[in-house]
Amino acid sequence: MTPAPTPLDLPPVTGAWREGDPVGSRRFVDIDRIVLESGDQLPAVRVAYETWGTFTGDNAVLVEHALTGDSHVVGPVGPGHPSPGWWDGLVGPGLAIDTDRWFVVATNILGGCQGTTGPASTSPDGTPWGSRFPAITVRDQVTAEIAVADALGIDRWQAVIGGSAGGMRALEWAITVPDRVVRLFLLATSPWASAEQIAGSSNQQLAITSDPHFNGGDFYGQEQGPAAGLELARRIAHVAYRSEPELAQRFGREVQDDGRFAVTSYLAHHGAKLVRRFDAGSYLALTRAMDSHDVGRGRGGVEPALGRITARTVVAGIDSDRLYPLGQQQVLSEGIARSKRLEVVNSLHGHDGFLVETAQVGALARKLLG
């Protein structure tokens, strides 16, 4: 069992990628401004992205990352990339999402912290956005991605693929611009943020905003940021990401030599691991965007919204997922005309099964991509 790092192992302010850091495999698209759903404007937006394969004009596939993911879908740890690809084994030559055939694109989400404009980014006045970063929604994030697709000359996606928060954006793509999405893969996601999901999110947000170093969101110029709050937020979230049977099987009531329960050490490890590569301001911006998720808002309800989707669709859920239970995917499957049935991925790993069960997820991706 990996021991929990001491506070000295954690970045003092933020784990965000900042200008001047190694670029790694990232590329960038600069957008003059984005008009947000609220009516506010976000000027001078930069979006980081990565690609795999060769673009032939009509073979592009968009892969959408989840809450704390980024554009580094596949690839090793290295300069500019503090963590390995989160879907290694699924995307690549000869794999389920075959980069010998498809031109795969992954963007870092608007409001994120790995190269795309977010709270840790420099604002037009030369200082970090911090508390001034405007409230954004999932639809705003897709607006930014549409601008990236336009800049890359991609008129339509042969597939948009996303799990969890990435599935929210995939849904919005297929509803907002249905003529630009040929195939759709929705995995462990929902048509709206439920009361329980918002409740869990609010607890995570409170862990960050209650940190004495949060400073109202303007902590970037301080010697110390809300690392403890972000670590606690991740611990709270991680319990919901896994399943009770898995935790019981892996840890039970085991006590380590240091006197801590093994499961406590496990949560501390994952909390500290996130702090090293993420940003508390982004965590707030992104979880609040997820809270806003409701495909029926302003569209006459969920049923008419899902009725806009013309893409051939696979909807899949994880049988042990207690964060995004199968009933939410069933609503999607029944509401999307070209979804034949709900596919169920069998996993001990709860919500994180969409990241772990690459063989089952890959089989569904192959079936969709044909």
TORSENU-576699 format. One record per residue (C-alpha): x, y, z; residue number from 1. Coordinates in nm, 2 decimals, always signed. Each point is the difference from the previous one (the first is absolute). Layout:
% residues N
+--------+--------+--------+------+
|      u |      v |      w | resi |
+--------+--------+--------+------+
|      X |      Y |      Z |  NUM |
...
+--------+--------+--------+------+
//
This chain:
% residues 370
+--------+--------+--------+------+
|      u |      v |      w | resi |
+--------+--------+--------+------+
|  +0.00 |  +0.00 |  +0.00 |    1 |
|  +0.14 |  +0.34 |  -0.10 |    2 |
|  +0.03 |  +0.22 |  +0.31 |    3 |
|  -0.18 |  +0.34 |  -0.01 |    4 |
|  +0.24 |  +0.28 |  -0.09 |    5 |
|  +0.08 |  +0.26 |  +0.27 |    6 |
|  -0.11 |  +0.36 |  -0.06 |    7 |
|  +0.35 |  +0.08 |  -0.11 |    8 |
|  -0.05 |  -0.23 |  -0.30 |    9 |
|  -0.29 |  +0.22 |  -0.13 |   10 |
|  +0.02 |  +0.31 |  -0.22 |   11 |
|  -0.04 |  +0.30 |  +0.22 |   12 |
|  -0.26 |  +0.18 |  -0.21 |   13 |
|  -0.12 |  -0.19 |  -0.31 |   14 |
|  +0.08 |  -0.30 |  -0.21 |   15 |
|  -0.12 |  +0.17 |  -0.32 |   16 |
|  +0.20 |  +0.02 |  -0.32 |   17 |
|  +0.12 |  +0.36 |  -0.03 |   18 |
|  +0.14 |  +0.20 |  -0.29 |   19 |
|  +0.38 |  -0.08 |  -0.02 |   20 |
|  -0.05 |  -0.36 |  +0.12 |   21 |
|  +0.10 |  -0.28 |  -0.25 |   22 |
|  -0.26 |  -0.03 |  -0.28 |   23 |
|  +0.03 |  -0.37 |  -0.05 |   24 |
|  -0.23 |  -0.13 |  -0.26 |   25 |
|  -0.24 |  +0.29 |  +0.03 |   26 |
|  -0.10 |  +0.23 |  -0.28 |   27 |
|  -0.21 |  +0.31 |  +0.04 |   28 |
|  -0.29 |  +0.19 |  -0.17 |   29 |
|  -0.06 |  +0.36 |  +0.09 |   30 |
|  -0.35 |  +0.13 |  -0.01 |   31 |
|  -0.07 |  +0.38 |  +0.01 |   32 |
|  -0.30 |  -0.04 |  +0.24 |   33 |
|  -0.27 |  -0.22 |  +0.11 |   34 |
|  -0.35 |  +0.12 |  +0.07 |   35 |
|  -0.12 |  -0.20 |  +0.30 |   36 |
|  -0.35 |  -0.14 |  +0.06 |   37 |
|  -0.03 |  +0.26 |  +0.28 |   38 |
|  +0.06 |  +0.29 |  -0.24 |   39 |
|  +0.34 |  +0.07 |  +0.14 |   40 |
|  +0.30 |  -0.01 |  -0.23 |   41 |
|  +0.33 |  -0.18 |  +0.04 |   42 |
|  +0.27 |  +0.17 |  -0.21 |   43 |
|  +0.32 |  -0.14 |  -0.13 |   44 |
|  -0.07 |  -0.36 |  +0.06 |   45 |
|  +0.27 |  -0.26 |  -0.06 |   46 |
|  -0.09 |  -0.37 |  -0.03 |   47 |
|  +0.27 |  -0.27 |  +0.02 |   48 |
|  -0.05 |  -0.32 |  -0.20 |   49 |
|  +0.18 |  -0.31 |  -0.11 |   50 |
|  -0.04 |  -0.22 |  -0.31 |   51 |
|  +0.08 |  -0.35 |  -0.12 |   52 |
|  -0.01 |  -0.13 |  -0.36 |   53 |
|  -0.03 |  +0.19 |  -0.33 |   54 |
|  -0.29 |  +0.22 |  -0.10 |   55 |
|  -0.13 |  -0.09 |  -0.34 |   56 |
|  -0.29 |  +0.24 |  -0.01 |   57 |
|  -0.28 |  -0.21 |  +0.14 |   58 |
|  +0.14 |  -0.24 |  +0.26 |   59 |
|  +0.01 |  +0.20 |  +0.32 |   60 |
|  -0.10 |  -0.14 |  +0.33 |   61 |
|  -0.04 |  +0.22 |  +0.31 |   62 |
|  +0.09 |  -0.16 |  +0.34 |   63 |
|  -0.14 |  +0.19 |  +0.30 |   64 |
|  +0.18 |  -0.03 |  +0.34 |   65 |
|  -0.17 |  -0.01 |  +0.34 |   66 |
|  +0.02 |  +0.25 |  +0.29 |   67 |
|  +0.37 |  -0.03 |  +0.09 |   68 |
|  +0.12 |  -0.14 |  -0.33 |   69 |
|  +0.17 |  +0.20 |  -0.27 |   70 |
|  +0.10 |  -0.02 |  -0.37 |   71 |
|  +0.27 |  -0.26 |  +0.08 |   72 |
|  -0.22 |  -0.30 |  -0.10 |   73 |
|  +0.29 |  -0.22 |  -0.07 |   74 |
|  +0.38 |  +0.03 |  +0.05 |   75 |
|  +0.25 |  -0.02 |  +0.28 |   76 |
|  +0.09 |  +0.23 |  +0.28 |   77 |
|  +0.25 |  +0.25 |  -0.11 |   78 |
|  +0.08 |  +0.37 |  -0.02 |   79 |
|  -0.33 |  +0.19 |  +0.00 |   80 |
|  -0.20 |  -0.32 |  +0.08 |   81 |
|  -0.01 |  -0.08 |  +0.37 |   82 |
|  -0.21 |  -0.31 |  -0.04 |   83 |
|  -0.02 |  -0.27 |  -0.27 |   84 |
|  -0.28 |  -0.03 |  -0.25 |   85 |
|  -0.33 |  -0.07 |  +0.16 |   86 |
|  -0.12 |  -0.23 |  -0.28 |   87 |
|  +0.31 |  -0.19 |  -0.10 |   88 |
|  -0.10 |  -0.33 |  -0.15 |   89 |
|  -0.31 |  +0.15 |  -0.17 |   90 |
|  +0.14 |  +0.26 |  -0.24 |   91 |
|  +0.29 |  -0.08 |  -0.23 |   92 |
|  +0.11 |  -0.19 |  -0.31 |   93 |
|  -0.21 |  -0.32 |  -0.04 |   94 |
|  -0.19 |  +0.07 |  +0.32 |   95 |
|  -0.38 |  +0.05 |  +0.04 |   96 |
|  +0.04 |  +0.37 |  -0.09 |   97 |
|  +0.24 |  -0.08 |  -0.28 |   98 |
|  +0.23 |  +0.30 |  -0.07 |   99 |
|  +0.11 |  -0.18 |  -0.33 |  100 |
|  -0.36 |  +0.08 |  -0.11 |  101 |
|  -0.12 |  +0.29 |  +0.21 |  102 |
|  +0.14 |  +0.34 |  +0.07 |  103 |
|  -0.06 |  +0.03 |  +0.37 |  104 |
|  -0.02 |  +0.33 |  +0.18 |  105 |
|  -0.03 |  +0.08 |  +0.37 |  106 |
|  -0.03 |  +0.35 |  +0.14 |  107 |
|  +0.06 |  +0.12 |  +0.35 |  108 |
|  -0.33 |  +0.12 |  +0.14 |  109 |
|  -0.08 |  +0.37 |  +0.03 |  110 |
|  +0.06 |  +0.09 |  +0.36 |  111 |
|  +0.26 |  -0.27 |  +0.03 |  112 |
|  +0.36 |  +0.03 |  +0.11 |  113 |
|  +0.21 |  -0.19 |  -0.25 |  114 |
|  +0.04 |  +0.26 |  -0.27 |  115 |
|  -0.35 |  +0.13 |  -0.06 |  116 |
|  -0.12 |  +0.33 |  +0.15 |  117 |
|  -0.12 |  -0.04 |  +0.36 |  118 |
|  +0.03 |  +0.17 |  +0.33 |  119 |
|  +0.38 |  -0.05 |  +0.02 |  120 |
|  +0.06 |  +0.15 |  -0.34 |  121 |
|  +0.12 |  +0.35 |  -0.06 |  122 |
|  -0.29 |  +0.24 |  -0.07 |  123 |
|  +0.03 |  +0.30 |  -0.25 |  124 |
|  +0.13 |  +0.22 |  +0.28 |  125 |
|  +0.30 |  -0.22 |  +0.06 |  126 |
|  -0.11 |  -0.16 |  +0.33 |  127 |
|  -0.17 |  -0.34 |  +0.06 |  128 |
|  -0.37 |  -0.01 |  -0.05 |  129 |
|  -0.06 |  -0.14 |  +0.35 |  130 |
|  -0.34 |  +0.10 |  +0.14 |  131 |
|  -0.08 |  +0.21 |  -0.31 |  132 |
|  -0.02 |  -0.30 |  -0.22 |  133 |
|  -0.37 |  -0.01 |  -0.11 |  134 |
|  -0.24 |  -0.27 |  +0.07 |  135 |
|  -0.01 |  -0.25 |  -0.29 |  136 |
|  -0.23 |  -0.28 |  -0.11 |  137 |
|  +0.04 |  -0.32 |  -0.19 |  138 |
|  -0.15 |  +0.18 |  -0.30 |  139 |
|  +0.27 |  +0.27 |  +0.03 |  140 |
|  +0.27 |  -0.27 |  -0.01 |  141 |
|  -0.15 |  -0.14 |  -0.32 |  142 |
|  -0.01 |  +0.35 |  -0.15 |  143 |
|  +0.37 |  +0.01 |  +0.05 |  144 |
|  +0.05 |  -0.35 |  -0.15 |  145 |
|  -0.21 |  +0.10 |  -0.31 |  146 |
|  +0.24 |  +0.30 |  -0.05 |  147 |
|  +0.29 |  -0.25 |  +0.02 |  148 |
|  -0.16 |  -0.23 |  -0.26 |  149 |
|  -0.05 |  +0.30 |  -0.23 |  150 |
|  +0.36 |  +0.10 |  +0.04 |  151 |
|  +0.12 |  -0.35 |  -0.08 |  152 |
|  -0.23 |  -0.02 |  -0.31 |  153 |
|  -0.21 |  -0.28 |  +0.14 |  154 |
|  -0.36 |  +0.04 |  -0.13 |  155 |
|  -0.13 |  -0.31 |  +0.16 |  156 |
|  +0.11 |  -0.27 |  +0.24 |  157 |
|  -0.02 |  -0.36 |  -0.10 |  158 |
|  -0.05 |  -0.06 |  +0.37 |  159 |
|  -0.01 |  +0.19 |  +0.33 |  160 |
|  +0.09 |  -0.22 |  +0.29 |  161 |
|  -0.02 |  +0.09 |  +0.37 |  162 |
|  -0.04 |  -0.14 |  +0.34 |  163 |
|  -0.13 |  +0.17 |  +0.32 |  164 |
|  +0.05 |  +0.38 |  -0.04 |  165 |
|  +0.14 |  -0.08 |  -0.35 |  166 |
|  -0.33 |  -0.17 |  -0.08 |  167 |
|  -0.18 |  +0.32 |  +0.10 |  168 |
|  +0.19 |  +0.19 |  -0.27 |  169 |
|  -0.05 |  -0.27 |  -0.25 |  170 |
|  -0.37 |  +0.02 |  +0.06 |  171 |
|  +0.00 |  +0.38 |  -0.05 |  172 |
|  +0.20 |  -0.03 |  -0.32 |  173 |
|  -0.27 |  -0.24 |  -0.14 |  174 |
|  -0.29 |  +0.22 |  +0.11 |  175 |
|  +0.15 |  +0.34 |  -0.09 |  176 |
|  +0.14 |  -0.08 |  -0.34 |  177 |
|  -0.15 |  -0.34 |  -0.10 |  178 |
|  +0.12 |  +0.03 |  -0.36 |  179 |
|  +0.36 |  +0.00 |  +0.12 |  180 |
|  -0.02 |  -0.33 |  +0.20 |  181 |
|  -0.03 |  -0.33 |  -0.20 |  182 |
|  +0.05 |  -0.24 |  +0.29 |  183 |
|  -0.03 |  +0.05 |  +0.38 |  184 |
|  +0.13 |  -0.21 |  +0.29 |  185 |
|  -0.14 |  +0.10 |  +0.34 |  186 |
|  +0.16 |  -0.18 |  +0.29 |  187 |
|  -0.09 |  +0.02 |  +0.37 |  188 |
|  -0.17 |  +0.34 |  -0.04 |  189 |
|  -0.34 |  +0.16 |  +0.04 |  190 |
|  -0.25 |  +0.24 |  -0.17 |  191 |
|  +0.01 |  +0.22 |  +0.31 |  192 |
|  +0.19 |  +0.04 |  +0.33 |  193 |
|  -0.21 |  -0.16 |  +0.26 |  194 |
|  -0.07 |  +0.13 |  +0.35 |  195 |
|  +0.23 |  -0.26 |  +0.15 |  196 |
|  +0.28 |  +0.09 |  -0.25 |  197 |
|  -0.03 |  +0.37 |  +0.08 |  198 |
|  +0.00 |  -0.08 |  +0.37 |  199 |
|  +0.33 |  -0.19 |  -0.02 |  200 |
|  +0.14 |  +0.27 |  -0.22 |  201 |
|  -0.10 |  +0.27 |  +0.25 |  202 |
|  +0.19 |  -0.18 |  +0.28 |  203 |
|  +0.31 |  -0.02 |  -0.21 |  204 |
|  -0.03 |  +0.37 |  -0.08 |  205 |
|  -0.04 |  +0.09 |  +0.36 |  206 |
|  +0.32 |  -0.19 |  +0.09 |  207 |
|  +0.19 |  +0.23 |  -0.23 |  208 |
|  -0.17 |  +0.33 |  +0.08 |  209 |
|  +0.03 |  -0.07 |  +0.38 |  210 |
|  +0.38 |  -0.04 |  -0.03 |  211 |
|  +0.16 |  +0.29 |  +0.18 |  212 |
|  +0.23 |  +0.06 |  -0.30 |  213 |
|  -0.28 |  +0.03 |  -0.25 |  214 |
|  -0.01 |  +0.38 |  +0.03 |  215 |
|  -0.33 |  +0.03 |  -0.19 |  216 |
|  +0.16 |  -0.17 |  -0.30 |  217 |
|  +0.28 |  +0.24 |  -0.04 |  218 |
|  +0.28 |  -0.22 |  +0.15 |  219 |
|  +0.23 |  -0.01 |  -0.30 |  220 |
|  +0.24 |  +0.27 |  +0.12 |  221 |
|  +0.02 |  -0.15 |  +0.35 |  222 |
|  +0.27 |  -0.22 |  +0.14 |  223 |
|  -0.26 |  -0.27 |  +0.07 |  224 |
|  -0.32 |  -0.09 |  -0.17 |  225 |
|  -0.30 |  -0.22 |  +0.10 |  226 |
|  +0.19 |  -0.33 |  -0.05 |  227 |
|  -0.16 |  -0.16 |  +0.31 |  228 |
|  -0.35 |  +0.10 |  -0.12 |  229 |
|  +0.06 |  -0.15 |  -0.34 |  230 |
|  +0.14 |  -0.32 |  +0.14 |  231 |
|  -0.31 |  -0.04 |  +0.22 |  232 |
|  -0.23 |  +0.07 |  -0.29 |  233 |
|  +0.17 |  -0.28 |  -0.19 |  234 |
|  -0.03 |  -0.24 |  +0.29 |  235 |
|  -0.38 |  +0.07 |  +0.02 |  236 |
|  -0.03 |  -0.05 |  -0.38 |  237 |
|  +0.21 |  -0.31 |  -0.01 |  238 |
|  -0.23 |  -0.19 |  +0.23 |  239 |
|  -0.28 |  +0.05 |  -0.24 |  240 |
|  +0.22 |  -0.09 |  -0.30 |  241 |
|  +0.05 |  -0.35 |  +0.13 |  242 |
|  -0.24 |  -0.27 |  +0.12 |  243 |
|  -0.05 |  -0.13 |  +0.36 |  244 |
|  +0.07 |  -0.36 |  -0.10 |  245 |
|  +0.34 |  +0.11 |  -0.15 |  246 |
|  +0.10 |  +0.19 |  +0.31 |  247 |
|  -0.11 |  -0.29 |  +0.22 |  248 |
|  +0.20 |  -0.25 |  -0.21 |  249 |
|  +0.32 |  +0.21 |  -0.03 |  250 |
|  +0.02 |  +0.15 |  +0.35 |  251 |
|  -0.27 |  -0.14 |  +0.23 |  252 |
|  +0.09 |  +0.11 |  +0.35 |  253 |
|  +0.38 |  -0.04 |  -0.05 |  254 |
|  +0.21 |  +0.22 |  +0.22 |  255 |
|  +0.35 |  +0.10 |  -0.11 |  256 |
|  +0.32 |  +0.01 |  +0.21 |  257 |
|  -0.05 |  +0.37 |  +0.04 |  258 |
|  -0.33 |  -0.06 |  +0.17 |  259 |
|  -0.22 |  +0.13 |  -0.28 |  260 |
|  -0.27 |  -0.20 |  -0.17 |  261 |
|  +0.13 |  -0.10 |  -0.35 |  262 |
|  -0.30 |  +0.16 |  -0.17 |  263 |
|  +0.09 |  +0.33 |  +0.17 |  264 |
|  +0.35 |  -0.02 |  -0.14 |  265 |
|  -0.14 |  -0.08 |  -0.34 |  266 |
|  -0.22 |  +0.31 |  +0.00 |  267 |
|  +0.28 |  +0.22 |  +0.12 |  268 |
|  +0.22 |  -0.13 |  -0.28 |  269 |
|  -0.25 |  +0.09 |  -0.27 |  270 |
|  -0.08 |  +0.34 |  +0.16 |  271 |
|  +0.37 |  +0.10 |  +0.00 |  272 |
|  +0.05 |  -0.15 |  -0.35 |  273 |
|  -0.27 |  +0.23 |  -0.14 |  274 |
|  +0.14 |  +0.31 |  +0.18 |  275 |
|  +0.33 |  -0.05 |  -0.18 |  276 |
|  -0.16 |  +0.04 |  -0.35 |  277 |
|  -0.32 |  +0.20 |  +0.05 |  278 |
|  -0.12 |  +0.34 |  +0.12 |  279 |
|  -0.26 |  +0.08 |  +0.27 |  280 |
|  -0.15 |  +0.28 |  -0.21 |  281 |
|  -0.05 |  -0.23 |  -0.29 |  282 |
|  -0.16 |  -0.26 |  +0.22 |  283 |
|  -0.26 |  +0.25 |  +0.11 |  284 |
|  -0.06 |  +0.13 |  -0.35 |  285 |
|  -0.04 |  -0.34 |  -0.15 |  286 |
|  -0.21 |  -0.16 |  +0.27 |  287 |
|  -0.23 |  +0.31 |  -0.01 |  288 |
|  -0.03 |  -0.05 |  -0.38 |  289 |
|  -0.10 |  -0.36 |  +0.06 |  290 |
|  -0.26 |  +0.11 |  +0.25 |  291 |
|  -0.15 |  +0.22 |  -0.28 |  292 |
|  -0.04 |  -0.30 |  -0.23 |  293 |
|  -0.36 |  -0.04 |  -0.12 |  294 |
|  -0.05 |  -0.08 |  -0.37 |  295 |
|  -0.36 |  +0.10 |  +0.03 |  296 |
|  +0.07 |  +0.36 |  +0.12 |  297 |
|  -0.15 |  +0.25 |  -0.25 |  298 |
|  -0.09 |  -0.28 |  -0.24 |  299 |
|  -0.34 |  -0.10 |  +0.13 |  300 |
|  +0.12 |  -0.28 |  +0.22 |  301 |
|  +0.23 |  -0.31 |  -0.03 |  302 |
|  -0.22 |  -0.20 |  -0.24 |  303 |
|  +0.00 |  +0.27 |  -0.28 |  304 |
|  +0.37 |  +0.07 |  +0.06 |  305 |
|  +0.09 |  -0.37 |  -0.05 |  306 |
|  -0.23 |  +0.00 |  -0.30 |  307 |
|  +0.24 |  +0.23 |  -0.18 |  308 |
|  +0.27 |  -0.26 |  -0.01 |  309 |
|  +0.05 |  -0.16 |  -0.34 |  310 |
|  +0.33 |  -0.18 |  +0.07 |  311 |
|  +0.02 |  -0.38 |  +0.01 |  312 |
|  +0.04 |  -0.05 |  +0.38 |  313 |
|  +0.13 |  -0.24 |  +0.25 |  314 |
|  -0.10 |  +0.07 |  +0.36 |  315 |
|  +0.19 |  -0.20 |  +0.27 |  316 |
|  +0.00 |  -0.01 |  +0.38 |  317 |
|  +0.19 |  -0.17 |  +0.27 |  318 |
|  -0.19 |  -0.26 |  +0.20 |  319 |
|  +0.17 |  +0.10 |  +0.33 |  320 |
|  -0.01 |  +0.38 |  -0.06 |  321 |
|  -0.16 |  +0.17 |  +0.30 |  322 |
|  +0.09 |  +0.35 |  -0.12 |  323 |
|  -0.17 |  -0.02 |  -0.35 |  324 |
|  -0.23 |  -0.30 |  +0.05 |  325 |
|  -0.14 |  -0.20 |  -0.29 |  326 |
|  -0.34 |  +0.17 |  +0.01 |  327 |
|  +0.15 |  +0.32 |  -0.13 |  328 |
|  +0.15 |  -0.17 |  -0.30 |  329 |
|  -0.34 |  -0.18 |  -0.06 |  330 |
|  -0.16 |  +0.35 |  -0.04 |  331 |
|  +0.26 |  +0.08 |  -0.26 |  332 |
|  -0.04 |  -0.33 |  -0.18 |  333 |
|  -0.37 |  +0.02 |  -0.02 |  334 |
|  +0.00 |  +0.37 |  -0.10 |  335 |
|  +0.25 |  -0.02 |  -0.29 |  336 |
|  -0.16 |  -0.14 |  -0.31 |  337 |
|  +0.31 |  -0.17 |  -0.14 |  338 |
|  +0.10 |  -0.17 |  +0.33 |  339 |
|  -0.11 |  -0.37 |  -0.02 |  340 |
|  +0.04 |  -0.09 |  +0.37 |  341 |
|  +0.19 |  +0.08 |  +0.31 |  342 |
|  +0.33 |  -0.18 |  +0.01 |  343 |
|  +0.12 |  -0.11 |  +0.35 |  344 |
|  +0.37 |  -0.02 |  +0.09 |  345 |
|  +0.07 |  -0.25 |  +0.28 |  346 |
|  +0.25 |  +0.13 |  +0.25 |  347 |
|  +0.10 |  -0.01 |  +0.36 |  348 |
|  +0.14 |  +0.35 |  -0.03 |  349 |
|  -0.31 |  +0.22 |  +0.01 |  350 |
|  -0.01 |  +0.32 |  -0.20 |  351 |
|  +0.37 |  -0.03 |  -0.08 |  352 |
|  -0.08 |  -0.32 |  -0.19 |  353 |
|  -0.03 |  +0.22 |  -0.31 |  354 |
|  +0.37 |  +0.06 |  +0.03 |  355 |
|  +0.10 |  -0.34 |  +0.12 |  356 |
|  -0.20 |  -0.25 |  -0.21 |  357 |
|  +0.18 |  +0.07 |  -0.33 |  358 |
|  -0.08 |  -0.33 |  -0.15 |  359 |
|  -0.38 |  +0.03 |  +0.04 |  360 |
|  +0.00 |  +0.37 |  -0.08 |  361 |
|  +0.22 |  -0.06 |  -0.30 |  362 |
|  -0.23 |  -0.27 |  -0.13 |  363 |
|  -0.29 |  +0.25 |  +0.00 |  364 |
|  +0.21 |  +0.27 |  -0.17 |  365 |
|  +0.10 |  -0.25 |  -0.27 |  366 |
|  -0.36 |  -0.09 |  -0.06 |  367 |
|  -0.10 |  +0.37 |  -0.03 |  368 |
|  +0.29 |  +0.10 |  -0.22 |  369 |
|  -0.06 |  -0.30 |  -0.23 |  370 |
+--------+--------+--------+------+
//
